[in-house]
């Protein structure tokens, strides 16, 4: 029996928000764990920048103000102060900037990282092995990581614990609060890549007690690539001096003093060169949608959609990768493909369903604008595509 109540409805005006997403007229976007659809609000943000560029040629004061407003919008999402937020071009760049501030030459040279990290994070840590870093991996087993596995790995030699909030492969969410306690009890710092969870569930950096958190706007934050944000715990900002730096990391970027290496008193010290101006316009617009609807309302509706996917997938005898407990998952559900998942992604696109292939799985990841009927239609399309492609392989 389904756990979904009859005729559930979201806590917001679903049809009004759907009207702001043009692609819904021709596709069912369920690739939100990979790339959000365009909205009328984000398109208008692009046009605002283009109009400014066309009209004024250059308006640095206005453009940099937009960067600060984008930081503030992101800060509001994670319950942080804007001064604790640095802007970057990607989580790769943000992680690399942060890593360059650590000293691995002493006794605390270990990094504990989960095998659920997105490759870019693990690769950044590995690149610092030449500076003395030693990386130890907490294993993924059956698509999940139990928090107790960190307890075995963390000791007084660990400088940083790197724990993604959710596993990109299947949406499994880690217990960040529990991991933070273990890290801090050993005197270690905690870095969290929250790319897969931002925009889907409440995140309060103070409640979670994280030291560093990174995320971009490409996915559930309804914006675009080319921009990311890094949160740094206020008490740590002055202690860290990244080697990956640039003129916007200075106390006064417009002093234009090549010989000076003074540092911003805010998290801006983790910034490098000219910030992504156009992307800031789009990011602010996208994140404002999430903040306006309310993360609790989004979480409520996407849990209902995800339950429909899980139960509907099981009823159709589809094999799910990893956890099926909605309390421990993002909206993303990964279905195992016996054949090339990219072929399945292409077949779904032909049927009007946008999905995201990763390894041996195809991910269906609904967001606030999706409907229950779309979940059913997507699952039926997946069954059809899997059946056709499996027969063709024989």
Secondary structure, DSSP 8 states (H G I E B T S, - for coil): --SS-TT---SS-HHHHHTT-GGGGT-EE-BTTT-----HHHHHHHHHHHHHHHHHS--HHHHHHHHHHHHHHHHHHHT--GGGEEEES-HHHHHHHHHTT---SSS--EEEEETTS-HHHHHHHHHGGGGT-EEEEE--BTTB--THHHHHH--TTEEEEE--SB-TTT-BB--HHHHHHHHHHTT-EEEEE-TTTTTTS---HHHHT-SEEEEESSSTTS--SS-EEEEE-HHHHTT---SS--GGGSSSGGG--TT-----SSGGGG--SS--HHHHHHHHHHHHHHHHH-HHHHHHHHHHHHHHHHHHHHHTT--B-S---GGGB-SEEEEE-SS-HHHHHHHHHHTTEE-EEETTEEEEE--TT--HHHHHHHHHHHHHHHHHHHHHH-
